[in-house]
Amino acid sequence: MPETTSTPDFASVLRAASLRVTRPRQAVLAAVAAEPHLDTDAVIHRVRAELGTVSHQAVYDVLRALTEAGLLRRIQPAGATARYEARTDDNHHHVVCRSCGAIEDVDCAVGQAPCLVASDDHGFAVDEAEVVWWGTCPSCTAATA
């Protein structure tokens, strides 16, 4: 979902992806656009705060539909719960805090997908690379110092 300086028109975004415009879909897009790397429970909490009663299954279905349509990206670092982000227009990577689980985007060093070149691609037509750096975020580092 391209970033703009104004509030995105989620109805237009959904229509452009040939998806029906619903309040839950707009609320999920708004939640993930406002705070990237939310897990499903956090998305459900934000959607319920905006719309009231919405079932877990409805939010799961919306997340799946928006991910399949390319409007959201699902990431799941090893050992962590799935997270969602609206930054889908590039092949960026992530850095994850081992202590608190904070996740930040890391821009691709090369700029073009797949950002990395495999030493042996075994004949695959590689179009994406996923790298996750693990470490300790500044807040956790300061807290243990």
C-alpha positions in Angstrom: 0.0 0.0 0.0 1.8 3.2 -1.1 2.4 5.7 1.6 0.9 9.1 1.4 1.2 12.2 3.5 -2.6 12.4 4.1 -5.0 9.8 5.6 -5.3 6.9 3.1 -8.6 6.3 1.5 -9.0 2.7 2.4 -12.2 2.3 0.5 -10.4 3.2 -2.7 -7.5 0.9 -1.8 -9.9 -2.0 -1.4 -11.7 -1.2 -4.6 -8.4 -1.0 -6.5 -7.6 -4.5 -5.2 -11.1 -5.7 -6.4 -12.2 -6.3 -2.8 -15.6 -5.4 -1.4 -15.4 -2.4 1.0 -16.4 -3.3 4.5 -16.0 -1.6 7.8 -13.8 -4.4 9.3 -11.5 -4.4 6.2 -11.1 -0.6 6.5 -10.5 -0.9 10.3 -7.9 -3.6 9.8 -6.1 -1.5 7.2 -6.2 1.5 9.4 -4.9 -0.4 12.4 -1.9 -1.9 10.5 -1.1 1.3 8.7 -1.0 3.2 12.0 1.3 0.8 13.7 3.3 -1.7 11.7 4.2 -5.2 12.9 1.0 -5.7 14.9 0.1 -9.3 15.9 -3.4 -10.6 15.4 -4.5 -10.0 19.0 -3.4 -6.3 18.7 -5.3 -5.9 15.4 -8.4 -7.4 17.0 -8.1 -5.1 20.0 -7.7 -2.0 17.7 -10.6 -3.0 15.4 -12.9 -3.7 18.4 -12.0 -0.3 19.8 -13.1 1.3 16.5 -16.1 -0.9 15.6 -17.3 -2.5 18.8 -18.0 -6.2 18.6 -16.1 -8.1 15.8 -15.3 -11.8 16.0 -11.8 -13.2 16.1 -12.7 -15.2 13.0 -13.8 -12.1 11.1 -10.5 -10.4 11.7 -8.6 -13.5 10.8 -10.6 -13.7 7.6 -9.9 -10.0 6.8 -6.2 -10.4 7.5 -6.0 -13.4 5.2 -8.0 -11.6 2.4 -5.9 -8.4 2.6 -2.6 -10.4 2.7 -3.7 -12.5 -0.4 -4.6 -9.3 -2.2 -1.2 -7.8 -1.5 -2.5 -5.0 0.7 -0.8 -6.4 3.8 2.4 -8.4 4.4 2.5 -11.2 6.9 5.8 -11.8 8.6 6.6 -14.4 11.2 10.2 -14.4 12.5 11.2 -17.8 13.9 9.6 -18.5 17.3 7.4 -15.4 17.1 3.7 -14.9 16.4 2.7 -13.7 12.9 2.8 -9.9 12.5 1.3 -7.7 9.8 2.5 -4.6 8.0 1.2 -2.3 5.3 4.6 -1.8 3.7 4.2 -4.1 0.8 5.8 -2.1 -2.1 9.4 -3.2 -1.5 11.5 -6.1 -0.4 12.7 -4.9 3.0 13.8 -7.0 5.9 13.5 -6.8 9.7 15.4 -6.6 13.0 13.9 -8.3 16.0 14.7 -7.8 19.7 15.3 -11.1 21.5 14.2 -9.6 24.8 10.9 -7.7 24.1 10.1 -8.8 20.6 10.2 -5.3 19.1 10.4 -5.3 15.3 11.8 -2.6 13.0 12.1 -2.4 9.2 15.5 -2.6 7.6 15.8 -1.3 4.1 17.3 -3.5 1.4 21.0 -2.8 1.1 20.9 -3.3 -2.7 17.4 -1.8 -3.4 16.1 -4.3 -5.9 14.3 -7.5 -5.1 15.5 -10.0 -4.0 18.1 -7.9 -2.2 20.5 -10.8 -1.9 22.0 -13.2 -4.4 22.0 -16.9 -3.5 25.4 -18.6 -3.7 23.6 -21.5 -5.4 20.0 -21.0 -6.4 19.6 -24.6 -7.5 17.9 -23.5 -10.7 15.1 -21.6 -8.9 13.9 -18.3 -10.3 14.4 -16.4 -7.0 12.2 -13.3 -6.6 12.4 -12.7 -2.9 14.8 -13.0 0.0 13.8 -12.7 3.7 16.4 -11.8 6.2 15.8 -11.3 9.9 18.5 -9.9 12.1 18.2 -10.7 15.8 19.6 -8.7 18.7 18.6 -6.4 21.6 16.8 -3.2 21.1 18.1 0.1 22.6 15.4 0.1 25.3 16.2 -3.4 26.5 20.0 -2.8 26.3 19.5 0.3 28.5 17.3 -1.5 30.9 20.0 -4.2 31.5 22.9 -1.8 31.8 
